[in-house]
Amino acid sequence: MRKTNLLIYTILFISLILSGFQCSSTELTSARLYIQQKNYEKAINVLMSEVQKNPKSDEGWYLMGFTYGEMGIMDSMVNAYDKSLAISNKFEKDITNSRIYFWANKFNSGVNLFQRGNKTDNEDSSKIFYDKSIEAFNQATMLEPDSADNYKNLAFVYMSSGRNEEAIEPLEKLVQLNKELDGYKYLGEIYFSLGTQKKSSFQMSGNTQDSIDAMTEFNKSIAVLEEGSKLYPDDGDILRTLSAAYIEVGEEDIALSSLKSLVDKEPENKIYRYNYGVLLLQTQDYPAAAEQFKKALDIDPEYENAIYNLGVTYINWGKQLKQLEEETEQYSDEDVEKFKNALPYMEKITTQEPDNAQMWELLGQVYSILGMQQEAMDAFKKADQLR
């Protein structure tokens, strides 16, 4: 769950001038009096009578909008204000100040509710706070539809509450309004995650539509992240997700170029080295993959994923050389050397994951190829015990 600090705006105080309008009708006079008394329902009733008698009553619609705002009925407030402005600009300044005031209230309420949701450990309570926060931010977007902060914070709440698909629309709006880094980054991640889910469904069910849907989501991710990478070429999160999406749609060459650029920018970043190595391993470029995993281990000698994948790289490399020798009938010890290279890494991974049967099985295979039969039997026995 994302824990995000949202921006709080200072709330501006506004007051309504309830007197001084000339040629007021009885309804308008009564409405101003009811508003002063905070008797908002009666104010609405007489204002409804006012606008029915005089649909062009800019003041009537204005007062109605203000009253609805005090009642917390934001959609009716906006509607009434819009009708007043459609008649004249007489109350434009007051309407603008009123909208800003109520927008700041809703925005800050959304922030506070979000923070309360983050702080509680009770899942049900957290959901209630998040739902109320989402409601407040949705009202804020209605009041100030051109404020990018509304959409950013709304998206953060959706993502924090696990409602990623609902975060898509505000993130798209964020990109549209401000071309913001967070908009591109999170939108690309969500599309990629949806693609991964569809791909998993296809692998489990064999439903062709799931496969089609997965490719659609991956391509959406690519489209968003390609645009984002042009504006933010140094952002590692964008490039990492973009590379993964390229791989999913079979564009390994483009992915390799993206990952290489990450490594070039941050050569001491073990994650980038590792990700680059994984892709090189997938493309069967074993020498280059081994180099990246070793670089990652130079940075962090206990980096478990790099240890395992370096061992796997040498194993696959050895198998490739052995197959080539058999096809050409030109034999050497080069394949055996690769299995020897794999051995210390596979042994180390079993110390890091002593209860992983798969690791023991793989280690047993290496022992067997190297003619270490007793060690192989012990490793296979250990794997059987763990299954």
PyMOL commands that set and color helices and strands:
alter all, ss='L'
color gray80, all
select helices_A, chain A and resi 26-36+40-53+58-71+74-87+92-119+123-143+148-160+164-178+181-205+208-231+236-248+252-265+270-282+286-299+304-328+334-352+357-369+373-386
alter helices_A, ss='H'
color red, helices_A
deselect
rebuild
show_as cartoon
